[in-house]
Amino acid sequence: MSSLNVNALHVFEVVARHRNIRLASEELFISPSAVAQRIRRLEDELSCQLFIRHSRGVSLTDKGKQLQEDVSSALLLLHKAVNDIKREAGALTVSVPPTFANKWLIPKLPMFRKAFPSIELHIIATDDIANFKSDGVDIAVRQSSEPQDSSLDVNVLSQSDLVIVYSPNYVKSGTSLPQVWNFAGHSLIDDGHFNWKLLADSEPAFVTGSLLQVNQTGMAIDTALAGEGFCISSQLLIQDHIDSGALRVLRKLTIQPQMGFYLLSPKAKSENPNVSQFKTWLLSMITDG
């Protein structure tokens, strides 16, 4: 063959699979005579017989069996390649901190999936800094000081929004709320970010209580929800709990004013419709509360 006749090979594969020209013509939406003609041309080009004709159909010659095996494998690879490209075109990989994923993003996912059903979302929950060049990440949320990387589009989700919160169940047993900064006799849930220490260092009147230490902000929030004491959290992460009354704000804080949640995406992907749609949706959810 001077050039690869993919169309003829496709016709051959369908006939070989059905062992019948009429059934092949129905699948291909062409006439039986057109199917037979293309098979004859393929046999002429290959200088060999591929089928033995019978009154009820066809059977493969040895050369036909060999070609069917190779062509079927090749067509499967082609279909996989095309489907992979289609899937990648509809996929979006998002990297977010674990607590942001659990407390903010996951509860709102049904709304995103309803609005954008064609986007296949891949969520990576990690505190690691995303490497957009090697990790395959399209867009990321990070809690940090404001990024200064000129290759990134940066959107502020929240800044300086730390609050002290507690569950109403914590004070149901008769426990009184602390006066000003005096937390003596109270349980302070620490998530490993040293916010209670920073508060103590910034407020001379601060009197500490007993520390209950966990290693994730999400665990600290859940512990506070269970009525086990006070925790410090970004208000963005717990706004739903505040709105429902499950948590109450004792006091807003001004420690770590440079810290916040930021939405990051490479400028090189600014024209990617999946990135822009996710970004617009997330920012609107933040704005609308």
VOVOPA-76810 format. One record per residue: residue number from 1; x, y, z of N, C-alpha, C in turn; residue in three letters. Coordinates in steps of 0.1 Angstrom, whole numbers, always signed. Each point is the difference from the previous one (the first is absolute). Example, Ala and Ser with C-alpha at 12.3 -4.5 7.8 and 13.67 -1.06 7.14 Angstrom:
BEGIN
{site 1; {+132; -57; +78}; {-9; +12; +0}; {+9; +12; +0}; "ala"}
{site 2; {-4; +11; -7}; {+9; +11; +0}; {-8; +11; +8}; "ser"}
//
This chain:
BEGIN
{site 1; {+8; -12; +0}; {-8; +12; +0}; {+9; +12; +0}; "met"}
{site 2; {-3; +10; -9}; {+8; +12; -1}; {-3; +9; +12}; "ser"}
{site 3; {-12; -1; +5}; {-4; +8; +12}; {-10; -8; +8}; "ser"}
{site 4; {-1; +3; +13}; {-8; -8; +9}; {-15; +4; -2}; "leu"}
{site 5; {-8; -9; -5}; {-14; +3; -2}; {-8; -4; +13}; "asn"}
{site 6; {-1; +9; +9}; {-6; -3; +13}; {-15; -3; -2}; "val"}
{site 7; {-7; +7; -9}; {-14; -3; -3}; {-2; -15; -4}; "asn"}
{site 8; {+9; -4; -9}; {-2; -14; -5}; {+3; -10; +11}; "ala"}
{site 9; {+10; +3; +9}; {+3; -9; +11}; {-11; +0; +10}; "leu"}
{site 10; {-7; +11; +2}; {-12; +0; +8}; {-11; -9; -5}; "his"}
{site 11; {-2; +1; -13}; {-10; -8; -7}; {+3; -15; +2}; "val"}
{site 12; {+13; -3; -2}; {+5; -14; +2}; {-2; -5; +14}; "phe"}
{site 13; {+3; +9; +10}; {-2; -4; +14}; {-15; -4; +3}; "glu"}
{site 14; {-9; +8; -5}; {-14; -2; +3}; {-5; -13; -7}; "val"}
{site 15; {+4; -2; -13}; {-3; -12; -7}; {+5; -12; +8}; "val"}
{site 16; {+13; +1; +4}; {+7; -12; +7}; {-7; -3; +13}; "ala"}
{site 17; {-5; +11; +7}; {-7; -2; +12}; {-13; -7; -1}; "arg"}
{site 18; {-8; +4; -10}; {-13; -5; -3}; {+0; -13; -8}; "his"}
{site 19; {+11; -3; -7}; {+1; -11; -10}; {-12; +1; -10}; "arg"}
{site 20; {-5; +12; -2}; {-12; +1; -9}; {+0; +15; -6}; "asn"}
{site 21; {+0; +0; -13}; {+0; +13; -7}; {-13; +8; +2}; "ile"}
{site 22; {-11; -6; +1}; {-13; +7; +2}; {+0; +7; +14}; "arg"}
{site 23; {+4; -8; +10}; {+0; +6; +14}; {+10; +11; +1}; "leu"}
{site 24; {+12; -2; -7}; {+10; +11; +0}; {-6; +12; -7}; "ala"}
{site 25; {-7; -1; -11}; {-6; +11; -7}; {-10; +8; +9}; "ser"}
{site 26; {-7; -7; +9}; {-10; +6; +9}; {+8; +8; +10}; "glu"}
{site 27; {+11; -5; +5}; {+7; +8; +10}; {+7; +12; -6}; "glu"}
{site 28; {+5; -2; -12}; {+7; +11; -7}; {-9; +10; -7}; "leu"}
{site 29; {-13; -3; -1}; {-9; +8; -7}; {+4; +3; -15}; "phe"}
{site 30; {+5; -11; -6}; {+2; +0; -15}; {-6; -13; -6}; "ile"}
{site 31; {-1; +0; -13}; {-6; -12; -6}; {+9; -12; +0}; "ser"}
{site 32; {-6; -12; +0}; {+8; -12; +0}; {+10; -1; -12}; "pro"}
{site 33; {-5; +6; -12}; {+9; +0; -11}; {+12; +9; +2}; "ser"}
{site 34; {-2; +11; +7}; {+11; +9; +3}; {+10; -6; +9}; "ala"}
{site 35; {-5; -8; +10}; {+9; -7; +9}; {+8; -10; -8}; "val"}
{site 36; {-6; -8; -8}; {+7; -10; -8}; {+10; +6; -9}; "ala"}
{site 37; {-3; +12; -6}; {+9; +6; -9}; {+13; +5; +8}; "gln"}
{site 38; {-2; +5; +12}; {+11; +5; +7}; {+9; -12; +5}; "arg"}
{site 39; {-6; -11; +3}; {+8; -12; +4}; {+8; -4; -12}; "ile"}
{site 40; {-6; -1; -12}; {+7; -4; -12}; {+12; +9; -3}; "arg"}
{site 41; {-2; +13; +2}; {+11; +10; -2}; {+11; -3; +10}; "arg"}
{site 42; {-4; -2; +12}; {+11; -3; +10}; {+8; -12; -3}; "leu"}
{site 43; {-7; -11; -4}; {+6; -12; -4}; {+10; +2; -12}; "glu"}
{site 44; {-5; +8; -9}; {+9; +3; -12}; {+12; +8; +4}; "asp"}
{site 45; {-1; +9; +10}; {+11; +8; +4}; {+10; -8; +8}; "glu"}
{site 46; {-5; -10; +8}; {+8; -9; +8}; {+5; -12; -8}; "leu"}
{site 47; {-6; -2; -12}; {+4; -11; -9}; {-2; -14; +8}; "ser"}
{site 48; {-11; -1; +7}; {-3; -12; +7}; {-15; -1; +3}; "cys"}
{site 49; {-5; -12; +1}; {-14; -1; +4}; {-2; +0; +15}; "gln"}
{site 50; {-10; +8; +4}; {-2; +2; +15}; {-12; -9; +4}; "leu"}
{site 51; {-10; -1; -9}; {-12; -7; +4}; {-3; -12; -10}; "phe"}
{site 52; {-7; -10; +5}; {-5; -10; -9}; {-15; +2; +1}; "ile"}
{site 53; {-6; +1; -12}; {-15; +3; -1}; {-8; -13; +1}; "arg"}
{site 54; {-11; +1; +8}; {-9; -11; +1}; {-14; +5; -2}; "his"}
{site 55; {-9; -9; -1}; {-14; +4; -3}; {-6; +7; +12}; "ser"}
{site 56; {+4; -3; +12}; {-5; +7; +12}; {+9; +10; +6}; "arg"}
{site 57; {+11; +3; -6}; {+9; +10; +5}; {+14; -2; -5}; "gly"}
{site 58; {+10; +4; +8}; {+14; -1; -3}; {+8; -6; +11}; "val"}
{site 59; {+11; -6; -3}; {+10; -4; +10}; {+13; +5; -3}; "ser"}
{site 60; {+9; +1; +10}; {+13; +7; -2}; {+10; -11; -5}; "leu"}
{site 61; {+9; +4; -9}; {+11; -7; -4}; {+11; +1; +11}; "thr"}
{site 62; {+11; -7; -1}; {+11; +2; +10}; {+5; +14; +0}; "asp"}
{site 63; {+2; +6; -12}; {+4; +14; -1}; {-11; +9; +6}; "lys"}
{site 64; {-12; -3; -2}; {-11; +8; +5}; {+0; +0; +15}; "gly"}
{site 65; {+2; -12; +6}; {+1; -1; +15}; {+11; +8; +5}; "lys"}
{site 66; {+12; -1; -6}; {+11; +8; +4}; {-3; +15; +0}; "gln"}
{site 67; {-6; +4; -11}; {-3; +15; -2}; {-11; +4; +10}; "leu"}
{site 68; {-10; -9; +3}; {-10; +4; +9}; {+6; +3; +14}; "gln"}
{site 69; {+9; -9; +4}; {+6; +1; +14}; {+7; +14; +1}; "glu"}
{site 70; {+8; +3; -10}; {+8; +12; +0}; {-9; +13; -1}; "asp"}
{site 71; {-9; -1; -10}; {-9; +12; -2}; {-9; +2; +12}; "val"}
{site 72; {-5; -10; +6}; {-9; +2; +12}; {+8; +6; +12}; "ser"}
{site 73; {+13; -4; +2}; {+8; +6; +10}; {+3; +14; -3}; "ser"}
{site 74; {+3; +3; -13}; {+3; +14; -4}; {-12; +9; +2}; "ala"}
{site 75; {-12; -5; -4}; {-12; +9; +2}; {-3; +2; +14}; "leu"}
{site 76; {+2; -10; +9}; {-2; +3; +14}; {+10; +10; +5}; "leu"}
{site 77; {+12; +0; -4}; {+10; +11; +4}; {-5; +13; -5}; "leu"}
{site 78; {-5; +1; -12}; {-4; +13; -6}; {-12; +5; +8}; "leu"}
{site 79; {-10; -9; +3}; {-11; +4; +8}; {+4; +5; +14}; "his"}
{site 80; {+9; -7; +6}; {+5; +4; +13}; {+7; +14; +0}; "lys"}
{site 81; {+8; +2; -11}; {+7; +13; -1}; {-10; +11; -2}; "ala"}
{site 82; {-10; -2; -8}; {-10; +11; -2}; {-8; +2; +13}; "val"}
{site 83; {-4; -11; +7}; {-8; +2; +12}; {+9; +7; +11}; "asn"}
{site 84; {+13; -3; +1}; {+9; +6; +9}; {+0; +15; -2}; "asp"}
{site 85; {+1; +4; -13}; {+1; +14; -3}; {-13; +7; +4}; "ile"}
{site 86; {-11; -7; -4}; {-13; +6; +4}; {-2; +2; +15}; "lys"}
{site 87; {+5; -11; +8}; {-1; +1; +14}; {+9; +11; +6}; "arg"}
{site 88; {+12; +1; -6}; {+9; +11; +5}; {-6; +13; -3}; "glu"}
{site 89; {-7; +2; -11}; {-6; +13; -4}; {-11; +3; +10}; "ala"}
{site 90; {-7; -10; +5}; {-10; +3; +10}; {+4; -1; +14}; "gly"}
{site 91; {+12; -3; +3}; {+5; -2; +14}; {+6; +13; +6}; "ala"}
{site 92; {-1; +1; +13}; {+6; +11; +7}; {+5; -5; +13}; "leu"}
{site 93; {+13; +2; +2}; {+7; -5; +12}; {+2; +12; +10}; "thr"}
{site 94; {-6; -1; +12}; {+0; +11; +10}; {+7; -5; +12}; "val"}
{site 95; {+10; +8; +5}; {+7; -3; +12}; {-4; +9; +11}; "ser"}
{site 96; {-5; -5; +11}; {-5; +8; +11}; {+5; -6; +14}; "val"}
{site 97; {+1; +8; +10}; {+4; -5; +13}; {-11; -9; +5}; "pro"}
{site 98; {+3; -11; +8}; {-10; -10; +4}; {-12; +7; +7}; "pro"}
{site 99; {+3; +9; +9}; {-11; +6; +8}; {-9; +8; -9}; "thr"}
{site 100; {+6; +7; -10}; {-8; +8; -10}; {-9; -10; -8}; "phe"}
{site 101; {+6; -11; -3}; {-8; -10; -8}; {-12; -5; +8}; "ala"}
{site 102; {+3; -4; +13}; {-11; -6; +8}; {-10; +9; +5}; "asn"}
{site 103; {+4; +12; +4}; {-9; +10; +6}; {-7; +10; -10}; "lys"}
{site 104; {+7; +2; -11}; {-6; +10; -9}; {-4; -6; -14}; "trp"}
{site 105; {+10; -7; -6}; {-2; -4; -14}; {-10; -11; -2}; "leu"}
{site 106; {+3; -11; +8}; {-8; -12; -2}; {-15; +2; +2}; "ile"}
{site 107; {-4; +8; +11}; {-14; +2; +2}; {-7; +8; -12}; "pro"}
{site 108; {+8; +8; -8}; {-5; +8; -11}; {+1; -7; -13}; "lys"}
{site 109; {+7; -12; -1}; {+2; -6; -13}; {-13; -3; -7}; "leu"}
{site 110; {-11; -5; +6}; {-12; -2; -8}; {-4; +12; -8}; "pro"}
{site 111; {+2; +12; +5}; {-4; +12; -8}; {+9; +1; -12}; "met"}
{site 112; {+13; -2; +2}; {+9; +1; -11}; {-3; -10; -11}; "phe"}
{site 113; {-2; -13; +4}; {-2; -11; -9}; {-13; +2; -8}; "arg"}
{site 114; {-10; +6; +7}; {-13; +3; -7}; {+2; +11; -10}; "lys"}
{site 115; {+8; +10; +3}; {+2; +11; -9}; {+10; -4; -12}; "ala"}
{site 116; {+9; -8; +3}; {+10; -4; -10}; {+2; -15; -1}; "phe"}
{site 117; {-10; -7; -5}; {+0; -15; +0}; {+10; -6; -9}; "pro"}
{site 118; {+5; +8; -10}; {+10; -6; -9}; {+14; +1; +5}; "ser"}
{site 119; {+3; +7; +11}; {+13; +1; +5}; {+3; -12; +10}; "ile"}
{site 120; {+10; -8; -3}; {+4; -11; +9}; {+10; +5; +10}; "glu"}
{site 121; {-4; +2; +12}; {+8; +6; +10}; {+9; -10; +8}; "leu"}
{site 122; {+12; +3; +1}; {+10; -8; +7}; {+5; +9; +12}; "his"}
{site 123; {-3; -4; +12}; {+3; +8; +12}; {+12; -6; +7}; "ile"}
{site 124; {+11; +7; +2}; {+11; -4; +8}; {+0; +8; +13}; "ile"}
{site 125; {-2; -7; +11}; {+0; +6; +13}; {+14; -1; +6}; "ala"}
{site 126; {+7; +11; +1}; {+14; +0; +5}; {+4; +14; +4}; "thr"}
{site 127; {+9; +1; +10}; {+6; +13; +4}; {+12; +3; -8}; "asp"}
{site 128; {+5; -9; -8}; {+12; +2; -8}; {-3; +11; -10}; "asp"}
{site 129; {+11; +8; -3}; {-1; +11; -10}; {-1; -7; -14}; "ile"}
{site 130; {-10; +4; -8}; {-2; -6; -13}; {+11; +4; -9}; "ala"}
{site 131; {+6; -10; -7}; {+9; +3; -11}; {-8; -1; -13}; "asn"}
{site 132; {-4; +11; -6}; {-9; +0; -11}; {+7; -6; -13}; "phe"}
{site 133; {+13; -1; +0}; {+7; -5; -12}; {+1; -15; +1}; "lys"}
{site 134; {+1; -6; +12}; {+2; -14; +0}; {-11; -8; +7}; "ser"}
{site 135; {-9; +6; +7}; {-10; -8; +8}; {-13; -2; -8}; "asp"}
{site 136; {-1; +7; -11}; {-13; -1; -8}; {-11; +8; +6}; "gly"}
{site 137; {+3; +9; +9}; {-10; +8; +7}; {-4; +12; -9}; "val"}
{site 138; {-13; +2; -1}; {-5; +11; -8}; {-2; +13; +8}; "asp"}
{site 139; {-5; -2; +12}; {-4; +11; +9}; {+1; -4; +14}; "ile"}
{site 140; {+4; +9; +9}; {+3; -4; +14}; {-5; +10; +9}; "ala"}
{site 141; {-4; -4; +12}; {-3; +9; +12}; {+11; -2; +10}; "val"}
{site 142; {+5; +11; +5}; {+11; -1; +10}; {-2; +10; +11}; "arg"}
{site 143; {+3; -4; +13}; {+0; +9; +11}; {+14; +4; +3}; "gln"}
{site 144; {+3; +13; -2}; {+13; +5; +0}; {+0; +15; +0}; "ser"}
{site 145; {+12; +6; +1}; {+1; +14; -3}; {-2; +2; -15}; "ser"}
{site 146; {-3; +12; -5}; {-3; +2; -14}; {+11; -5; -9}; "glu"}
{site 147; {-2; -9; -9}; {+10; -5; -10}; {+5; +12; -9}; "pro"}
{site 148; {+13; -1; -3}; {+6; +11; -8}; {+5; -6; -13}; "gln"}
{site 149; {-4; -11; -4}; {+4; -7; -12}; {-7; +7; -12}; "asp"}
{site 150; {+8; +6; -9}; {-5; +8; -11}; {-6; -9; -11}; "ser"}
{site 151; {+2; -13; +1}; {-5; -9; -10}; {-14; -5; +3}; "ser"}
{site 152; {-5; +4; +12}; {-13; -4; +5}; {-11; +11; +0}; "leu"}
{site 153; {-12; -4; -3}; {-11; +9; +3}; {-4; -3; +15}; "asp"}
{site 154; {-2; +11; +7}; {-2; -2; +15}; {-14; +7; +3}; "val"}
{site 155; {-9; -7; +7}; {-12; +6; +4}; {-1; -2; +15}; "asn"}
{site 156; {-4; +10; +8}; {-1; +0; +14}; {-14; -6; +3}; "val"}
{site 157; {+0; -11; +8}; {-12; -6; +5}; {-4; +6; +14}; "leu"}
{site 158; {+10; +1; +9}; {-2; +7; +13}; {+13; +4; +5}; "ser"}
{site 159; {+0; +10; +9}; {+13; +5; +6}; {-4; +3; +15}; "gln"}
{site 160; {+10; -3; +8}; {-1; +5; +14}; {-14; -3; +6}; "ser"}
{site 161; {-5; -12; -1}; {-14; -3; +5}; {+0; -11; +11}; "asp"}
{site 162; {+11; +0; +8}; {+0; -10; +11}; {-10; +4; +11}; "leu"}
{site 163; {-7; -10; +5}; {-9; +3; +11}; {+1; -11; +10}; "val"}
{site 164; {-4; +3; +13}; {-1; -10; +10}; {-14; -4; +1}; "ile"}
{site 165; {-2; -13; -1}; {-14; -6; +0}; {-2; -11; +10}; "val"}
{site 166; {-12; -2; +3}; {-4; -11; +10}; {-14; -5; -3}; "tyr"}
{site 167; {-3; -11; +5}; {-13; -6; -2}; {-9; +4; +11}; "ser"}
{site 168; {-13; +3; -3}; {-9; +3; +11}; {+0; -11; +11}; "pro"}
{site 169; {+2; -13; -4}; {+1; -11; +10}; {+11; +2; +10}; "asn"}
{site 170; {+10; +8; -4}; {+11; +2; +10}; {-4; +8; +12}; "tyr"}
{site 171; {-10; +9; -2}; {-4; +8; +11}; {-13; -5; +6}; "val"}
{site 172; {-6; -10; -5}; {-13; -5; +5}; {+1; -6; +14}; "lys"}
{site 173; {+12; -5; +3}; {+2; -6; +13}; {+2; +10; +12}; "ser"}
{site 174; {-1; +13; -4}; {+2; +10; +11}; {+13; +7; -1}; "gly"}
{site 175; {+8; -4; -10}; {+13; +6; -2}; {-2; +15; -5}; "thr"}
{site 176; {+6; +9; +7}; {-1; +14; -4}; {+10; +4; -11}; "ser"}
{site 177; {-3; +9; -8}; {+10; +4; -11}; {+11; +8; +7}; "leu"}
{site 178; {+12; -1; -6}; {+11; +8; +6}; {-2; +15; +0}; "pro"}
{site 179; {+5; +6; +10}; {+0; +15; +0}; {+12; +5; -7}; "gln"}
{site 180; {-2; +9; -10}; {+10; +6; -8}; {+9; -11; -5}; "val"}
{site 181; {+13; +0; +4}; {+10; -10; -5}; {+3; -11; +11}; "trp"}
{site 182; {-8; -1; +10}; {+3; -9; +11}; {-6; -14; -3}; "asn"}
{site 183; {+8; -9; -5}; {-5; -14; -3}; {+3; -10; +10}; "phe"}
{site 184; {+4; +4; +12}; {+3; -9; +11}; {-12; -9; +2}; "ala"}
{site 185; {+3; -13; +2}; {-11; -10; +2}; {-7; -4; -12}; "gly"}
{site 186; {+4; +5; -12}; {-6; -4; -12}; {+9; -9; -9}; "his"}
{site 187; {-6; -7; -9}; {+7; -9; -9}; {+2; +7; -13}; "ser"}
{site 188; {+13; +1; -4}; {+4; +7; -12}; {+5; -11; -10}; "leu"}
{site 189; {-7; -1; -11}; {+3; -11; -10}; {+10; +6; -10}; "ile"}
{site 190; {+12; -6; +0}; {+11; +5; -9}; {+2; -10; -12}; "asp"}
{site 191; {+1; +6; -12}; {+1; -8; -12}; {+14; -1; -5}; "asp"}
{site 192; {+10; +5; +8}; {+14; -1; -5}; {+5; +12; -7}; "gly"}
{site 193; {-9; +10; -2}; {+4; +12; -7}; {+4; +11; +10}; "his"}
{site 194; {+1; -3; +13}; {+5; +9; +10}; {-8; +13; +1}; "phe"}
{site 195; {-13; +0; -3}; {-8; +12; +0}; {-2; +5; +15}; "asn"}
{site 196; {-2; -10; +9}; {-1; +4; +14}; {+12; +7; +5}; "trp"}
{site 197; {+12; -5; -3}; {+13; +6; +4}; {+1; +14; -6}; "lys"}
{site 198; {-3; +1; -13}; {+0; +13; -6}; {-9; +10; +7}; "leu"}
{site 199; {-12; -5; +4}; {-9; +9; +7}; {+5; +4; +13}; "leu"}
{site 200; {+6; -10; +7}; {+6; +3; +13}; {+11; +10; -1}; "ala"}
{site 201; {+8; -1; -10}; {+12; +9; -2}; {-5; +14; -4}; "asp"}
{site 202; {-12; +1; -6}; {-5; +13; -5}; {-9; +7; +10}; "ser"}
{site 203; {-5; -7; +10}; {-9; +6; +9}; {+5; -2; +15}; "glu"}
{site 204; {+6; +11; +5}; {+6; -1; +14}; {-10; -6; +10}; "pro"}
{site 205; {-13; +3; -1}; {-10; -4; +10}; {-4; -15; -2}; "ala"}
{site 206; {+5; -7; -10}; {-4; -13; -3}; {+4; -10; +11}; "phe"}
{site 207; {-10; -8; +5}; {+3; -10; +10}; {-4; -13; -7}; "val"}
{site 208; {+9; -10; -1}; {-3; -12; -7}; {-8; -10; +8}; "thr"}
{site 209; {-6; -9; -7}; {-7; -11; +6}; {+8; -13; -2}; "gly"}
{site 210; {-7; -11; +1}; {+7; -13; -3}; {-1; -3; -15}; "ser"}
{site 211; {+11; -4; -6}; {+1; -3; -14}; {-4; -14; -4}; "leu"}
{site 212; {-9; -1; -10}; {-3; -13; -5}; {+5; +0; -15}; "leu"}
{site 213; {+10; -8; -2}; {+8; +1; -13}; {-5; -11; -10}; "gln"}
{site 214; {-2; +5; -12}; {-3; -9; -12}; {+9; +5; -11}; "val"}
{site 215; {+1; -8; -11}; {+10; +4; -10}; {-6; +4; -13}; "asn"}
{site 216; {-13; +3; +0}; {-7; +6; -12}; {-11; +9; +4}; "gln"}
{site 217; {-1; +11; -8}; {-10; +10; +3}; {-14; -6; +0}; "thr"}
{site 218; {-3; -10; -10}; {-13; -6; -1}; {-3; -8; +13}; "gly"}
{site 219; {+10; -6; +6}; {-2; -7; +13}; {-3; +10; +11}; "met"}
{site 220; {+7; +11; +0}; {-3; +11; +10}; {-14; +5; -1}; "ala"}
{site 221; {-5; +2; -12}; {-14; +5; -2}; {-10; -11; +5}; "ile"}
{site 222; {+3; -13; -4}; {-9; -10; +4}; {+0; -2; +15}; "asp"}
{site 223; {+11; +2; +7}; {+1; -1; +14}; {-8; +11; +7}; "thr"}
{site 224; {+1; +12; -6}; {-8; +11; +5}; {-15; -2; -2}; "ala"}
{site 225; {-3; -6; -11}; {-14; -3; -3}; {-6; -10; +10}; "leu"}
{site 226; {+9; -9; +5}; {-4; -10; +10}; {-1; +6; +14}; "ala"}
{site 227; {+3; +13; +1}; {-2; +7; +13}; {+11; -2; +10}; "gly"}
{site 228; {+13; -2; -6}; {+11; -2; +8}; {+9; +12; +3}; "glu"}
{site 229; {-4; +12; -4}; {+8; +12; +3}; {-1; +10; -12}; "gly"}
{site 230; {+10; +9; +1}; {+1; +11; -10}; {+11; -4; -10}; "phe"}
{site 231; {-3; +4; -13}; {+11; -2; -10}; {+0; +13; -8}; "cys"}
{site 232; {+12; +2; -6}; {+2; +11; -9}; {+0; -5; -15}; "ile"}
{site 233; {-8; +6; -8}; {-1; -4; -14}; {-2; +12; -9}; "ser"}
{site 234; {+3; -2; -13}; {-4; +9; -10}; {-16; +0; +0}; "ser"}
{site 235; {-6; +12; +0}; {-15; +0; -1}; {-5; -6; -13}; "gln"}
{site 236; {+8; +1; -11}; {-4; -6; -13}; {-3; -14; +2}; "leu"}
{site 237; {+8; -8; +7}; {-2; -14; +2}; {-12; -4; +7}; "leu"}
{site 238; {-4; +8; +9}; {-11; -4; +10}; {-13; +9; -1}; "ile"}
{site 239; {-1; +8; -11}; {-11; +9; -1}; {-13; -8; +0}; "gln"}
{site 240; {+0; -11; -7}; {-13; -8; +0}; {-4; -5; +14}; "asp"}
{site 241; {+10; -3; +9}; {-2; -4; +14}; {-5; +12; +8}; "his"}
{site 242; {+5; +12; -3}; {-4; +12; +7}; {-14; +3; -4}; "ile"}
{site 243; {-3; -1; -13}; {-14; +4; -5}; {-10; -10; +6}; "asp"}
{site 244; {+4; -12; +2}; {-10; -10; +5}; {-1; +1; +15}; "ser"}
{site 245; {+9; +7; +7}; {-1; +1; +14}; {+8; -11; +7}; "gly"}
{site 246; {+7; -9; -8}; {+7; -11; +6}; {+13; +6; +7}; "ala"}
{site 247; {+5; +11; -5}; {+11; +7; +7}; {-3; +14; +1}; "leu"}
{site 248; {+5; +6; +11}; {-2; +14; +3}; {+14; +7; +0}; "arg"}
{site 249; {+0; +13; -5}; {+13; +7; +0}; {+1; +7; +14}; "val"}
{site 250; {+11; -3; +7}; {+3; +7; +12}; {+7; +14; -3}; "leu"}
{site 251; {+9; -1; -9}; {+8; +13; -3}; {+7; -2; -13}; "arg"}
{site 252; {+0; +11; -8}; {+8; +1; -12}; {+14; +4; +4}; "lys"}
{site 253; {+10; -5; -7}; {+14; +2; +3}; {+7; +8; -11}; "leu"}
{site 254; {+11; +6; +4}; {+8; +8; -10}; {+14; -6; -1}; "thr"}
{site 255; {+3; -12; +6}; {+13; -6; -2}; {+2; -5; -14}; "ile"}
{site 256; {+12; -1; -5}; {+3; -4; -13}; {-8; +7; -11}; "gln"}
{site 257; {+0; +13; +0}; {-8; +7; -10}; {+4; -2; -14}; "pro"}
{site 258; {+12; -5; -2}; {+5; -2; -14}; {-4; -14; -5}; "gln"}
{site 259; {-6; -8; +8}; {-4; -14; -4}; {-14; +1; -6}; "met"}
{site 260; {-2; -9; -10}; {-13; -1; -5}; {-1; -12; -9}; "gly"}
{site 261; {-12; -2; -6}; {-2; -10; -10}; {+0; +6; -14}; "phe"}
{site 262; {+8; -6; -9}; {+2; +5; -14}; {-3; -10; -10}; "tyr"}
{site 263; {-6; +4; -11}; {-3; -9; -11}; {+11; +3; -11}; "leu"}
{site 264; {+7; -11; -4}; {+11; +2; -8}; {-2; -8; -13}; "leu"}
{site 265; {+4; +5; -11}; {+0; -7; -13}; {+11; +6; -9}; "ser"}
{site 266; {+6; -8; -8}; {+10; +5; -9}; {-6; +9; -11}; "pro"}
{site 267; {+7; +11; -2}; {-5; +9; -11}; {-1; -7; -13}; "lys"}
{site 268; {+9; -10; -2}; {-1; -7; -13}; {-13; -8; -2}; "ala"}
{site 269; {-7; -2; +11}; {-13; -7; -1}; {-12; +9; +1}; "lys"}
{site 270; {+2; +13; -1}; {-11; +10; +2}; {-11; -2; -11}; "ser"}
{site 271; {+4; -5; -12}; {-10; -2; -10}; {-7; -14; +1}; "glu"}
{site 272; {+5; -8; +9}; {-6; -13; +2}; {-15; +1; +5}; "asn"}
{site 273; {-10; -4; -7}; {-14; +2; +4}; {-3; -6; +13}; "pro"}
{site 274; {+6; -12; +3}; {-3; -7; +13}; {+6; +8; +11}; "asn"}
{site 275; {+12; +5; -1}; {+6; +8; +10}; {-8; +13; +3}; "val"}
{site 276; {-4; +7; -11}; {-7; +12; +2}; {-14; -2; +6}; "ser"}
{site 277; {-7; -11; -4}; {-13; -3; +5}; {+1; -4; +15}; "gln"}
{site 278; {+10; -8; +4}; {+1; -3; +14}; {+4; +12; +8}; "phe"}
{site 279; {+8; +9; -5}; {+4; +12; +7}; {-12; +9; +2}; "lys"}
{site 280; {-7; +2; -10}; {-12; +9; +1}; {-10; -6; +10}; "thr"}
{site 281; {-2; -13; -1}; {-10; -6; +10}; {+5; +1; +14}; "trp"}
{site 282; {+13; -3; +3}; {+5; +1; +13}; {-1; +14; +6}; "leu"}
{site 283; {+4; +10; -8}; {+0; +14; +4}; {-14; +4; +3}; "leu"}
{site 284; {-9; -4; -8}; {-14; +4; +2}; {-6; -6; +13}; "ser"}
{site 285; {+4; -13; +3}; {-4; -6; +12}; {+6; +7; +12}; "met"}
{site 286; {+12; +5; -1}; {+6; +7; +11}; {-7; +13; +2}; "ile"}
{site 287; {-3; +7; -11}; {-6; +14; +1}; {-15; -2; +5}; "thr"}
{site 288; {-7; -10; -5}; {-14; -1; +4}; {-1; -6; +14}; "asp"}
{site 289; {+11; -4; +6}; {+0; -6; +14}; {-5; -14; +0}; "gly"}
//
